[in-house]
Amino acid sequence: MENRSRNEQYLPRTLLMYDNGFRVLFDCSYACWRLPELVRGALAHPNGHAFAGGGFWIERC
């Protein structure tokens, strides 16, 4: 086995790079990167762990 990881992030990136008919509503990964304390506070588990999620919401303009 080659121990390869897959990431589907390239699909929405490609769509948004070449089609101006969509806009991003929310990206969990970006929010975690830019606002870590706010996300940690909103999504914290009672045992102290924080979760970021992987949601990415877009809409057609």
Number of C-alpha atoms within 10 A of each C-alpha: 3 4 4 5 5 5 6 7 10 9 9 13 10 10 12 15 9 9 9 10 10 14 13 13 9 13 14 15 16 13 15 17 11 11 11 15 13 12 19 16 12 12 14 14 11 7 6 9 9 16 14 17 13 11 9 14 11 13 10 8 8
